[in-house]
């Protein structure tokens, strides 16, 4: 006769699927990077002294001092004027003369002898590819300060990044940005020069890259006269920022008409054709690029673009030659190296692609170097080598959330969850509105057995994208498995099914939650859908078997469990389920054999060891039962079901002292555990502690009347 009470094994099973890691290439605009500790942040008063007023006829605008007496400003604003003057802050005007011009870059240099102004520190300027918040100097009532602007557009151009700047959305302050004014990053480092476009329905504040100022200042090309009054490049970038393809093409056609010997104009015309909706855009774009390299065979950007056009026509040899021309002209032209590497990848030339990406990384800086390193990491088969490559990438752009996300995914692939989690955490801090890092962070936490932060991460994912079904599904898994909140889990699974998740695993998990919530008919319906979608999967049959056990349909449970074992003979869950069915049927040797097979297939499956201990107890093999329970506790120290099974082994083998100690400890930890009170009543009665047994039984009656009656009939009824 049974005189001890067992904790039934849970019908819940771990999910038999894994969440895919989302790896996104870092192709978006980089976020603002923190400055090096060694860099000296310019003072506001120094920046004020490095900007001047430029007077060209009736026009008054701004300029930036590049060296004693030298001022960089916009060429198109100087056009048509017979003379020029410059004026330092609160100082007199000084006559100036044009000493250098580059009309393609729209940067001119004026010389104003004896100008008492401080030169801007162009050598320590910051490339605009990492800028998301820009600043300009504002003079209000004679006091200078910074006015903040948001970077709304970044356009890659030769040697740099062109910007569109807008006031912050919530800003209540308005101010005018002067043509030729310096544009700075958040630390006051020069990133460009402002150029306001008024050619469209509304004006746009653009900024040409600081690299262009540095280029003209260093090379001092002789003035090319006459100066054109149209800012062709600035208009092109403004039209691109507006997404006006037709307007961009018209602008660049007029550009080539106005400056037919400008290779830059033809290169930009080629870009406009490739961006257009014209039916013959490819041959026209290619012709424009060819004209550009004829006019200037050393224009690396045009060669790279011509290579892209050849790729479109599937002319691989000519594309490779064009890219190589670009890299021979400018070995530091990272984009051309990267385009060549992409071509090698498309043509399955793996070794050439890897070596070329390394050249792209060594040639580039900032975002371009980071992108090349990211692509290189995707090519590397050793995840730890790829992680080191990505570590170098995030060092280049430490504020880029997608690079940190890629680094986290690579560490996760390498099996280092701690480093993966740290990388994902940086990613979500840098870009809290990016979906992929939150999804991957939740995945990593889940695999690290940290369900609470995993659930929070998936909740953030659905807050960003409420229609992202996968995140809803994993919320359901965690709500059911960790919080045992089956109603909310059901709601999450249903939300997932409304948003694209309709696989067998979803319906199987939903069925398990319905079962735990007592909605057995709906559970059976959900399991049926899982089996319909995945008829050869053992897990869904095993869960259906547990449902039949809950409904006391032993024959159906046995059939479903046997089918699960047939479908998954090398899976632990079907064997463990079959063992539980045999336990309910009182077939102890068969139960022991099935549970033992489960532990052989998955030695880390705690529930299988507990169930094996239960079956061994019933079979009278108490020593082996204790070893099975002990193994479960090695896997999960403190597991109450394992401790209860071990305590039952002590009672059955008449080792009452350790049984008393164990059940008293469990009772102290949770005084409302009915099974513990049942077994404590039994062991007290067997050790002659009648009063303690009666007290334990009285408490049990308040928790579970049915169990209390069984204990009374078996243990206390015969007492005098």
PyMOL commands that set and color helices and strands:
alter all, ss='L'
color gray80, all
select helices_A, chain A and resi 44-49+75-78+122-124+128-130+210-219+232-242+245-258+263-275+281-295+300-312+316-329+334-346+350-363+366-379+383-396+401-413+417-430+435-447+451-464+469-481+486-498+504-516+520-533+538-550+554-567+572-584+588-601+606-618+622-635+640-652+656-669+674-686+690-703+705-716
alter helices_A, ss='H'
color red, helices_A
select strands_A, chain A and resi 51-56+59-67+70-74+84-87+93-102+107-111+133-140+143-157+160-166+182-184+190-197+204-209
alter strands_A, ss='S'
color yellow, strands_A
deselect
rebuild
show_as cartoon
